[in-house]
């Protein structure tokens, strides 16, 4: 397994932005399951992922599939009282950094709960005013 993917499994669920940031390419693109736009840039993506790590509970990766620069990491967790299954789709660049990070999740009710929890967090985090320009 690629060392970045191994490290990712250790840090993503903890929600520590600095640890997450160390895995991301400077111009990483992040596509969350709750928002139509793409977040671009290391700081913006790490901030979003940091908040997600605080919203998810009982998070664990169940399966890791991939090779080379393309990986899929299946996870399960809870958002409030709702169970969730999802997949992190990861593309690494040649330096081994995460270049593209897309999250798909189900069921729909859990995605709604995640969106609501994330909106509450983002609205109280003044850093997101500067990140609004990071949306492409």
C-alpha positions as CSV (number, residue, x, y, z in Angstrom):
1,X,0.0,0.0,0.0
2,X,1.2,3.5,-0.7
3,X,2.6,5.3,2.4
4,X,0.2,8.3,1.9
5,X,-2.8,6.0,1.9
6,X,-1.5,4.3,5.1
7,X,-1.0,7.7,6.8
8,X,-4.4,8.9,5.6
9,X,-6.1,6.1,7.4
10,X,-4.4,7.1,10.6
11,X,-5.2,10.9,10.5
12,X,-8.4,11.6,8.6
13,X,-10.8,10.4,11.2
14,X,-9.0,12.3,14.0
15,X,-9.8,15.7,12.3
16,X,-6.4,17.2,12.9
17,X,-6.0,19.8,10.1
18,X,-2.2,20.0,10.4
19,X,-1.9,16.2,9.9
20,X,-4.3,16.2,7.0
21,X,-2.7,19.2,5.4
22,X,0.6,17.3,5.3
23,X,-0.9,14.7,3.0
24,X,-2.4,17.2,0.5
25,X,-1.0,18.7,-2.7
26,X,-0.9,22.5,-2.6
27,X,-3.5,22.7,-5.4
28,X,-5.6,19.7,-4.2
29,X,-9.2,19.5,-5.3
30,X,-11.8,18.3,-2.8
31,X,-15.4,17.3,-3.7
32,X,-17.5,16.7,-0.6
33,X,-20.8,14.7,-0.8
34,X,-22.8,17.6,0.6
35,X,-21.9,20.4,-1.7
36,X,-22.0,20.8,-5.5
37,X,-18.8,22.8,-5.9
38,X,-15.2,21.8,-5.6
39,X,-12.9,23.1,-2.8
40,X,-9.5,23.9,-4.2
41,X,-6.3,24.4,-2.2
42,X,-4.5,22.7,0.7
43,X,-5.8,25.1,3.4
44,X,-9.4,25.0,2.4
45,X,-9.5,21.2,1.9
46,X,-7.8,20.6,5.2
47,X,-10.2,22.9,7.0
48,X,-13.2,21.1,5.6
49,X,-11.8,17.7,6.3
50,X,-10.8,18.8,9.9
51,X,-14.4,19.7,10.6
52,X,-15.7,16.5,9.0
53,X,-13.4,14.6,11.4
54,X,-15.1,16.3,14.3
55,X,-18.7,15.5,12.9
56,X,-18.1,11.8,12.1
57,X,-18.1,9.4,15.0
58,X,-17.3,5.7,15.1
59,X,-15.3,6.2,11.9
60,X,-13.3,3.3,10.5
61,X,-12.1,2.3,7.1
62,X,-13.5,-1.1,6.1
63,X,-11.7,-1.8,2.8
64,X,-8.9,-0.2,0.8
65,X,-8.7,-0.9,-2.9
66,X,-6.2,0.6,-5.4
67,X,-2.8,0.7,-6.9
68,X,-0.4,3.3,-8.0
69,X,-2.0,6.7,-7.9
70,X,-5.7,5.7,-7.7
71,X,-7.3,4.5,-4.5
72,X,-10.8,3.9,-3.1
73,X,-11.2,3.6,0.7
74,X,-14.5,2.4,1.9
75,X,-15.6,3.7,5.3
76,X,-18.4,3.5,7.8
77,X,-19.3,6.0,10.5
78,X,-22.1,7.8,12.3
79,X,-23.4,11.3,11.8
80,X,-25.4,12.0,14.9
81,X,-27.7,9.0,15.2
82,X,-27.5,8.0,11.5
83,X,-25.3,5.2,10.1
84,X,-23.3,5.9,7.0
85,X,-21.3,4.1,4.4
86,X,-19.0,5.9,2.1
87,X,-16.0,5.8,-0.2
88,X,-13.1,8.2,-0.4
89,X,-11.8,8.3,-4.0
90,X,-8.2,9.5,-4.0
91,X,-5.8,10.4,-6.7
92,X,-2.2,10.9,-5.8
93,X,0.3,13.0,-7.7
94,X,3.8,11.9,-8.7
95,X,5.1,13.3,-5.4
96,X,2.7,11.0,-3.4
97,X,0.5,13.9,-2.3
98,X,-3.3,13.7,-2.5
99,X,-4.1,15.6,-5.7
100,X,-7.9,14.9,-5.9
101,X,-10.2,13.8,-3.0
102,X,-13.8,13.0,-3.7
103,X,-16.2,11.6,-1.1
104,X,-19.4,9.6,-1.9
105,X,-21.8,8.6,0.8
106,X,-25.1,7.0,1.5
107,X,-27.9,7.0,2.7
108,X,-29.4,10.3,1.8
109,X,-30.7,11.0,5.3
110,X,-27.2,10.8,6.6
111,X,-25.8,13.2,4.0
112,X,-28.5,15.7,5.0
113,X,-27.5,15.4,8.6
114,X,-23.8,15.9,7.6
115,X,-24.7,19.0,5.6
116,X,-26.6,20.5,8.5
117,X,-23.8,19.8,11.0
118,X,-21.1,21.1,8.6
119,X,-23.1,24.3,7.9
120,X,-23.3,25.0,11.6
121,X,-19.6,24.5,12.0
122,X,-18.6,26.5,9.0
123,X,-20.9,29.4,9.9
124,X,-19.0,29.8,13.2
125,X,-15.5,29.4,11.7
126,X,-14.3,32.9,10.4
127,X,-11.6,31.2,8.2
128,X,-14.3,30.1,5.8
129,X,-14.9,33.7,4.7
130,X,-11.5,33.6,3.0
131,X,-12.1,30.1,1.7
132,X,-15.3,31.0,-0.1
133,X,-13.0,32.2,-3.0
134,X,-11.5,28.7,-3.1
135,X,-14.7,27.3,-4.5
136,X,-14.4,26.7,-8.2
